[in-house]
């Protein structure tokens, strides 16, 4: 209350102007992200629609998960369009889809199935949780991350962990595809 009493009319107008500009900039960035996400979704749909026409190569990939991974690469000429992968661990399995524009990751979808025990024990494992993750990239930057239906904020610790992980997996898959 005392701060407001100290401010003059001119100060208050300046402060309100700054706040208004910040709100306009934030809404503009949000609108730009929404446009980019619509574009990404359209491109993903087009890639999936044309997948039958792409060159297809399947191979085992190391260093993705402890129990192995298998990836299928979809390319048009020298242009990588999509990678699908199955990843296996001692207490989980996961599937992933990675989509590319001009060699850059634009979208990734991961589905993790966690088990109640390790695979290979006497008792068959049961799926105890399923988590879906959607990553939207524009210009090499993550612009939206959904875990289930919840959007993670960029300042969340898990946001950075998941971003680093998906970029790492994508890089390893791309590197393995050229070998």
C-alpha positions in Angstrom: 0.0 0.0 0.0 2.8 2.4 0.8 4.5 1.8 -2.5 1.3 2.9 -4.3 1.1 6.0 -2.2 4.7 6.9 -3.1 4.2 6.5 -6.9 3.0 9.5 -8.8 0.4 9.5 -11.5 3.2 9.5 -14.1 4.9 6.5 -12.4 1.7 4.5 -12.3 1.0 5.1 -16.0 4.5 4.0 -16.8 4.2 0.9 -14.6 0.8 0.0 -16.2 2.3 0.5 -19.7 5.1 -1.9 -18.9 2.7 -4.5 -17.5 0.5 -4.1 -20.6 3.5 -4.6 -23.0 4.5 -7.7 -21.1 1.0 -9.1 -21.4 0.9 -8.4 -25.1 4.3 -10.0 -25.6 3.2 -13.1 -23.7 0.0 -13.5 -25.6 1.8 -13.0 -28.9 4.3 -15.7 -28.0 1.4 -18.0 -27.0 -0.4 -17.3 -30.3 2.8 -18.0 -32.2 3.3 -21.3 -30.4 -0.3 -22.3 -31.2 0.2 -21.6 -34.9 3.5 -23.6 -34.8 1.7 -26.5 -33.1 -1.1 -26.5 -35.7 1.6 -26.6 -38.4 3.5 -29.5 -36.6 0.3 -31.5 -36.3 -0.5 -31.1 -40.0 3.0 -32.1 -40.9 2.9 -35.2 -38.6 -0.4 -36.2 -40.2 1.0 -35.8 -43.7 4.1 -37.9 -42.8 1.9 -40.6 -41.4 -0.4 -40.5 -44.5 2.6 -40.9 -46.8 4.5 -43.5 -44.7 3.6 -46.4 -47.0 5.5 -44.6 -49.8 8.7 -44.0 -47.8 11.8 -46.1 -47.9 11.8 -48.2 -44.7 14.7 -49.8 -42.8 14.5 -51.6 -39.4 17.5 -52.2 -37.2 18.6 -52.8 -33.6 20.0 -49.8 -31.8 22.4 -49.9 -28.9 22.7 -47.4 -26.0 19.0 -46.4 -26.0 17.8 -48.8 -23.2 19.3 -51.6 -21.1 17.4 -54.5 -22.7 17.7 -53.2 -26.3 15.8 -51.1 -28.8 14.5 -51.6 -32.3 14.0 -48.7 -34.7 12.3 -48.4 -38.0 13.4 -45.4 -40.2 11.1 -43.8 -42.8 12.9 -41.7 -45.4 12.0 -40.0 -48.7 15.3 -39.9 -50.7 17.9 -38.7 -48.2 15.3 -36.9 -46.1 14.5 -38.6 -42.8 10.8 -38.2 -42.1 10.1 -40.5 -39.1 11.6 -43.0 -36.7 9.5 -45.5 -34.7 11.1 -47.4 -31.9 10.5 -50.1 -29.4 12.6 -49.8 -26.2 12.9 -52.4 -23.5 14.2 -52.2 -20.0 14.2 -54.5 -17.0 11.0 -53.0 -15.5 9.4 -51.2 -18.5 8.9 -51.1 -22.2 8.3 -48.0 -24.3 7.3 -47.1 -27.8 8.3 -43.9 -29.5 7.6 -41.9 -32.7 10.0 -39.2 -33.8 9.1 -36.8 -36.7 11.6 -34.6 -38.6 11.6 -31.6 -40.9 14.8 -30.8 -42.7 16.7 -33.1 -40.3 15.4 -31.4 -37.2 13.1 -33.0 -34.6 9.6 -31.4 -34.7 7.5 -33.9 -32.7 8.1 -36.9 -30.5 5.5 -39.2 -28.8 6.6 -41.7 -26.1 4.4 -44.2 -24.3 6.0 -45.8 -21.2 4.6 -49.0 -19.7 6.1 -49.6 -16.2 6.0 -53.1 -14.7 5.6 -54.2 -11.1 8.7 -56.4 -11.3 11.6 -57.3 -13.6 10.9 -59.1 -16.8 12.1 -62.7 -16.7 11.2 -63.5 -13.1 9.0 -66.5 -12.3 5.9 -64.3 -11.9 5.0 -62.5 -15.2 5.2 -58.7 -14.7 2.0 -56.6 -14.7 1.8 -53.1 -16.1 1.3 -50.8 -13.1 1.4 -47.5 -14.9 1.3 -46.0 -18.4 2.5 -42.5 -19.3 2.3 -40.7 -22.6 4.6 -37.8 -23.4 4.2 -35.4 -26.4 7.1 -33.0 -27.3 6.6 -30.2 -29.8 9.7 -28.5 -31.3 10.1 -25.4 -33.4 13.5 -24.1 -34.6 15.2 -26.7 -32.4 13.5 -25.5 -29.2 10.9 -27.4 -27.2 7.7 -25.2 -27.3 5.3 -27.6 -25.6 5.6 -30.7 -23.5 2.5 -32.7 -22.5 2.7 -35.5 -20.0 -0.7 -37.2 -20.2 -3.1 -34.3 -20.7 -1.1 -32.0 -18.4 1.2 -29.4 -19.9 4.5 -29.0 -18.1 5.9 -25.5 -17.7 9.4 -24.8 -19.0 10.7 -23.9 -15.5 9.7 -27.3 -14.1 12.7 -29.6 -13.2 11.0 -32.6 -15.0 10.6 -30.5 -18.1 14.4 -30.1 -18.5 15.0 -33.8 -17.7 12.4 -35.0 -20.2 13.6 -32.6 -22.9 17.3 -33.6 -22.5 16.3 -37.3 -22.6 14.2 -37.0 -25.8 16.8 -35.0 -27.6 19.4 -37.6 -26.5 17.3 -40.5 -27.7 16.5 -38.8 -31.0 20.2 -38.1 -31.6 21.2 -41.7 -30.9 18.5 -43.0 -33.2 19.5 -40.6 -36.0 23.2 -41.5 -35.6 22.4 -45.3 -35.7 20.2 -44.9 -38.8 23.1 -43.8 -40.9 25.3 -46.8 -40.0 
